[in-house]
Amino acid sequence: MDWKLPFSPGVWRLITVAALLALALTWVVDLLAVFNPSQPGSPIRWLPVFVTGPLAVLALPDTRWSPSLTARSLGVAAMSAALTCVSLVVPRTMNDWGILEILALLFLIVRVLAETESDRTTAWTVAALVAAVLAVPLRSRSVAGLVAGQYVMTVALALAVLIGCSLRALETRRRRAVQDVRYAERLALARDLHDLIAHHMTGIIVQANAARTVHATAPEKVEPALEAIARSGTETLESMRRLVRVLREDNHQALRPGDLLSDLADLVADFSRRQLDAPAARFEASAVARTSRFSPEVETSVFRVVQEALTNVHRHAPGERVTVRLDADPDWLHVSVANSREHRRTGGPAGGHSGLGLIGLRERVEALDGTFSAGAVHSGQWEVRASVPRFPADSPLGPLRRTPAA
């Protein structure tokens, strides 16, 4: 299990020092007990202090050469149980319990519960450790010692199991959150892959149809169209490979967006080149938008809105003049894509019908607490418009956002 609690290095150092100090002080108590001259001697009295206790402590850390945590835990449990069995047939005193051994067993229970991935392996490993701890009071060979020892061991086991289960639940929540983030990112990448391929493939189909149309009347325009088709196909293949490679990776980093203004300018310029005889598209950005910076998810979402809107113009209104506007205010980033005449259908669209483009854009924009609209506006134009907040909802400035102006 990739076990890593969300603690800072300083907290980890504090926890390590505290654990080492507790083990050291516990070993000192064992030493004082075993060398107490007022207590009668025993042939196995030194074993918990110098053998089983230190070996149990050595089983706690992970090293390059150490066996798995499960194997180490089972070995320590078997060693402790064997010593208990020997103590039942050899005369001894209560000092032979071995407090260091017990504390190490409790630490192992916490580690197994927190770190072992398989529930079945965790269950029987913890059961073996618990049985070893509960058997330790038998070394006293007295009813009073057994009753008092069982009470103390039960309380200590309850605390160890509680801590271990809490750490296991915390790790489970962390892993589930990581999986949710990865799933959401892959879902966003899948939508990006759809938008990108739909954009490029629609352009390729439109250019191919245009080249076939002008082949007879203007053959000199066929060569530029074929070059544009080849260039678009290459860009599509490279982009698709990058996204698919990211989707296949388990621990990939998030895609870093480029500069929004330059990306939009390149997108509009590429759209103009593909329009052939149509008027060139125009990109406008206000001074505030040019001097402002936005979060990566905002930049990516705005880019996808423009890309999908231009793709729809390719499909449904080829030859129309298109204007892309980018504006910003202290709270919101606004983008709009408008063509010169009302959106219309000219038979079947070049890229076919999918229904996922605008739905995906609305979903993406609304996931950022933004607004999205697409439809006919005044002056007979068709406009796609999105407004995305510049600050996330959980930031200190988020509650100060106002409703975007119409």
C-alpha positions in Angstrom: 0.0 0.0 0.0 1.3 3.5 -0.8 0.8 4.6 2.7 1.5 8.3 3.4 -0.5 10.3 6.0 -0.8 14.0 5.3 1.7 15.0 7.9 4.5 17.5 7.3 8.2 16.3 7.7 8.4 18.1 11.0 5.4 16.2 12.4 6.9 12.9 11.1 10.2 13.7 12.9 8.3 14.6 16.1 6.3 11.3 15.9 9.5 9.3 15.3 11.4 10.9 18.2 8.4 10.4 20.5 8.2 6.7 19.6 11.9 6.1 20.0 11.9 7.9 23.4 8.9 5.7 24.6 10.7 2.5 23.5 14.0 3.6 25.1 12.3 4.5 28.4 10.3 1.2 28.4 13.5 -0.7 27.9 15.1 1.1 30.9 12.1 0.0 33.0 12.6 -3.6 31.9 16.3 -3.4 32.8 15.6 -2.0 36.2 13.1 -4.8 36.8 15.3 -7.6 35.7 18.3 -6.4 37.7 16.2 -5.8 40.9 18.1 -7.7 43.7 15.0 -7.9 45.8 13.3 -10.2 43.3 14.2 -13.9 43.1 16.1 -15.0 40.0 14.7 -17.0 37.1 16.5 -18.8 34.2 14.3 -17.1 31.6 14.0 -13.7 33.3 16.4 -12.0 30.9 14.8 -13.3 27.7 12.1 -10.6 27.3 14.6 -7.8 28.1 17.5 -8.9 25.8 15.9 -11.1 23.2 12.2 -10.9 22.5 11.8 -7.2 23.3 14.7 -5.9 21.1 13.8 -8.3 18.3 10.2 -7.0 18.4 11.5 -3.4 18.2 13.7 -4.3 15.2 10.6 -5.6 13.4 8.9 -2.2 13.5 10.9 -0.2 10.9 11.1 -1.0 7.2 14.6 -1.6 5.7 15.9 -2.7 2.4 16.6 -6.2 3.6 13.7 -6.8 6.0 10.8 -9.2 5.1 7.3 -7.9 4.6 5.4 -6.3 7.5 3.1 -9.3 7.7 6.0 -11.8 7.9 7.7 -9.8 10.6 4.5 -9.4 12.6 3.8 -13.2 12.5 7.4 -14.0 13.5 7.2 -11.7 16.5 3.8 -13.0 17.5 5.1 -16.6 17.3 8.2 -15.7 19.3 6.2 -14.0 22.0 3.8 -17.0 22.2 6.7 -19.4 22.4 8.2 -17.5 25.3 4.8 -17.5 27.1 4.6 -21.3 26.7 8.1 -21.7 28.1 7.4 -19.5 31.1 4.5 -21.8 32.1 6.8 -24.6 32.8 9.8 -22.7 34.2 9.7 -21.0 37.6 9.7 -17.3 37.2 8.2 -14.0 38.5 5.9 -11.3 37.2 8.9 -9.2 36.1 9.3 -11.5 33.2 6.4 -10.0 31.3 8.6 -7.8 29.1 7.0 -4.4 28.8 9.2 -3.5 25.7 8.0 -6.6 24.0 4.3 -5.7 24.7 4.7 -2.1 23.5 6.4 -3.3 20.3 3.5 -5.8 19.7 1.0 -2.9 20.1 2.9 -0.8 17.6 2.9 -3.7 15.1 -0.9 -3.9 15.5 -1.2 -0.3 14.6 1.1 -0.6 11.6 -0.6 -3.7 10.3 -4.1 -2.1 10.6 -2.9 1.1 8.9 -0.7 -0.3 6.1 -1.7 -3.8 5.1 -3.9 -3.6 2.0 -5.7 -7.0 2.0 -8.5 -7.1 4.6 -8.1 -10.9 5.0 -4.3 -10.7 5.6 -4.9 -7.8 8.0 -7.5 -9.8 10.0 -5.5 -12.9 10.6 -2.2 -11.0 11.2 -3.8 -8.7 13.8 -5.5 -11.8 15.4 -2.1 -13.4 15.9 -0.7 -10.3 17.4 -3.7 -9.8 19.7 -3.5 -13.5 20.8 0.2 -13.0 21.7 -0.5 -9.8 23.7 -3.4 -11.4 25.6 -1.3 -14.5 26.4 1.5 -12.4 28.1 -0.4 -12.2 31.5 -0.2 -16.0 31.7 3.5 -15.6 32.5 2.6 -14.3 35.9 1.2 -17.8 36.9 -1.2 -16.3 39.4 -4.9 -15.5 39.3 -4.5 -11.9 40.5 -1.8 -11.2 38.0 -3.8 -12.9 35.2 -6.9 -10.8 35.9 -5.1 -7.5 36.3 -2.9 -8.3 33.3 -5.9 -9.1 31.1 -7.6 -5.9 32.0 -4.5 -3.8 31.2 -3.9 -5.7 28.0 -7.5 -5.3 26.9 -7.4 -1.5 27.4 -4.1 -1.2 25.6 -5.3 -3.4 22.7 -8.5 -1.4 22.4 -6.5 1.8 22.0 -4.1 0.2 19.5 -6.9 -1.1 17.4 -8.7 2.2 17.5 -5.6 4.1 16.4 -4.9 1.6 13.6 -8.4 1.6 12.3 -8.5 5.4 12.3 -5.3 5.5 10.3 -6.7 2.9 7.9 -9.9 4.9 7.4 -7.9 8.0 6.8 -5.7 6.3 4.2 -8.8 4.8 2.5 -10.4 8.2 2.2 -7.1 9.6 0.8 -6.9 6.9 -1.8 -10.6 7.3 -2.7 -10.0 11.1 -3.1 -7.0 10.4 -5.4 -9.1 8.0 -7.5 -11.9 10.5 -7.8 -9.5 13.3 -8.9 -7.9 10.9 -11.4 -11.3 9.9 -12.7 -12.5 13.5 -13.0 -9.2 14.4 -14.8 -9.6 11.5 -17.2 -13.2 12.5 -17.9 -12.1 16.0 -18.6 -9.3 14.7 -20.9 -11.8 12.5 -22.7 -14.0 15.6 -23.3 -10.9 17.5 -24.5 -10.1 14.6 -26.9 -13.6 14.8 -28.3 -13.5 18.5 -28.7 -10.1 18.4 -30.3 -10.8 15.6 -32.8 -14.2 17.1 -33.7 -12.6 20.5 -34.3 -9.8 19.2 -36.5 -11.7 16.5 -38.3 -14.5 18.9 -39.1 -12.0 21.3 -40.6 -10.5 18.5 -42.7 -13.8 17.5 -44.1 -14.8 21.1 -44.8 -11.5 21.7 -46.6 -11.8 18.5 -48.6 -15.3 19.5 -49.7 -14.1 23.0 -50.6 -11.2 21.6 -52.6 -13.5 19.3 -54.5 -15.9 22.2 -55.2 -13.2 24.6 -56.5 -11.3 21.9 -58.4 -12.9 22.7 -61.7 -13.1 26.5 -61.5 -10.0 27.3 -59.5 -7.5 24.5 -59.5 -4.7 26.7 -58.1 -6.6 26.7 -54.7 -6.6 22.9 -54.5 -2.9 22.6 -53.5 -3.2 25.0 -50.5 -6.3 23.1 -49.3 -4.5 19.8 -49.5 -1.6 21.2 -47.5 -4.0 22.5 -44.9 -5.6 19.0 -44.8 -2.3 17.3 -44.3 -1.2 19.8 -41.6 -4.5 19.4 -39.7 -4.3 15.6 -39.9 -0.8 15.7 -38.4 -1.8 18.1 -35.6 -4.8 15.9 -34.8 -2.7 12.7 -34.6 0.0 14.4 -32.4 -2.7 15.9 -30.1 -4.5 12.6 -29.9 -1.3 10.7 -29.0 -0.5 13.2 -26.2 -3.9 12.9 -24.7 -4.1 9.1 -24.9 -0.6 8.8 -23.4 -1.8 10.9 -20.4 -4.9 8.8 -20.1 -2.8 5.6 -19.9 -0.5 6.9 -17.2 -1.4 6.3 -13.6 0.6 9.0 -11.9 0.6 11.6 -14.7 0.9 15.3 -14.1 -1.9 17.7 -15.1 -1.5 19.2 -18.5 -0.1 22.7 -18.3 -2.1 25.1 -20.4 -0.4 27.6 -22.7 -0.9 31.3 -22.9 -4.6 31.9 -23.4 -4.3 34.9 -25.7 -1.8 33.4 -28.0 -3.6 30.1 -28.1 -6.9 31.8 -29.0 -5.1 33.9 -31.6 -3.6 30.8 -33.2 -7.0 29.1 -33.1 -8.8 32.0 -34.9 -6.0 32.3 -37.4 -6.2 28.6 -38.2 -9.9 28.9 -38.6 -9.5 31.8 -41.1 -7.0 29.8 -43.1 -9.5 26.9 -43.4 -12.3 29.2 -44.6 -10.7 29.6 -48.0 -12.9 32.3 -49.8 -14.8 33.2 -46.6 -14.0 36.5 -44.7 -11.3 36.2 -42.1 -12.3 35.6 -38.5 -11.5 38.4 -36.0 -10.1 38.1 -32.5 -10.7 40.9 -30.0 -9.4 41.1 -26.4 -10.0 43.9 -24.0 -7.1 45.6 -22.1 -8.2 44.0 -18.8 -8.2 40.5 -20.4 -4.7 41.1 -21.9 -3.2 42.1 -18.6 -4.9 39.6 -16.3 -3.9 36.1 -15.4 -6.4 33.2 -14.9 -6.3 29.8 -13.3 -5.4 26.8 -15.6 -8.9 25.4 -15.5 -10.4 28.7 -16.5 -8.0 29.1 -19.5 -8.6 25.5 -20.6 -12.4 25.9 -20.4 -12.4 29.2 -22.3 -10.2 27.7 -25.0 -12.6 24.7 -25.4 -15.6 27.0 -25.7 -14.0 28.9 -28.6 -12.8 25.7 -30.2 -16.2 24.1 -30.1 -18.0 27.3 -31.3 -15.7 27.6 -34.3 -16.3 23.9 -35.0 -20.0 24.5 -35.1 -19.5 27.5 -37.4 -17.6 25.1 -39.7 -20.5 22.7 -39.6 -23.6 24.8 -39.7 -22.6 28.2 -41.1 -19.6 27.9 -43.4 -18.5 31.2 -45.0 -19.8 33.4 -42.3 -17.7 36.2 -40.7 -16.9 35.2 -37.1 -15.8 37.5 -34.2 -14.2 36.1 -31.0 -14.3 38.5 -28.1 -12.5 38.1 -24.7 -13.2 40.4 -21.9 -12.7 40.4 -18.1 -13.8 42.3 -15.0 -12.5 42.0 -11.4 -14.7 38.9 -10.9 -15.4 37.3 -14.2 -13.9 36.3 -17.5 -16.2 36.6 -20.5 -15.8 35.0 -23.9 -18.2 35.1 -26.9 -18.1 33.7 -30.4 -20.6 35.3 -32.9 -21.1 34.7 -36.6 -22.5 37.4 -38.9 -25.8 35.8 -39.6 -28.3 33.6 -37.7 -27.2 30.1 -37.1 -28.7 27.8 -39.7 -28.4 24.2 -40.9 -27.3 23.5 -44.4 -28.3 19.9 -44.8 -26.2 17.5 -42.7 -23.3 19.1 -40.8 -19.9 18.2 -42.1 -18.9 16.4 -38.9 -22.1 14.6 -38.3 -24.4 14.9 -35.3 -23.1 14.1 -31.8 -24.9 16.3 -29.3 -22.0 16.2 -26.9 -20.2 19.4 -27.9 -22.5 22.1 -26.4 -23.5 19.7 -23.6 -19.9 19.1 -22.7 -19.2 22.9 -22.8 -22.1 23.7 -20.5 -21.1 20.9 -18.1 -17.5 22.2 -18.1 -18.4 25.8 -17.6 -21.1 25.1 -14.9 -18.6 23.0 -13.1 -16.6 26.2 -12.5 -19.7 28.0 -11.3 -19.9 29.8 -14.6 -22.8 30.5 -17.0 -23.1 29.3 -20.6 -25.6 30.2 -23.4 -25.8 29.5 -27.1 -28.5 30.9 -29.5 -29.7 33.6 -31.7 -29.3 37.2 -30.5 -30.1 40.7 -31.9 -29.0 41.7 -35.4 -29.5 38.2 -36.7 -26.4 36.8 -35.1 -25.8 33.4 -33.5 -23.7 33.7 -30.4 -22.0 31.3 -28.0 -21.2 33.0 -24.7 -19.6 31.8 -21.5 -18.7 33.6 -18.3 -16.4 32.0 -15.9 -15.4 33.3 -12.4 -11.8 34.3 -12.1 -11.6 33.0 -8.5 -12.6 29.5 -7.3 -15.6 29.3 -5.0 -13.5 28.2 -2.0 -11.1 31.2 -2.2 -11.4 34.2 0.2 -12.5 36.3 -2.8 -15.0 33.7 -4.0 -18.0 34.9 -1.9 -17.5 38.4 -3.2 -18.3 37.5 -6.8 -21.3 39.1 -8.4 -23.6 37.7 -11.0 -22.1 38.4 -14.5 -23.5 41.2 -16.4 -25.8 40.2 -19.3 
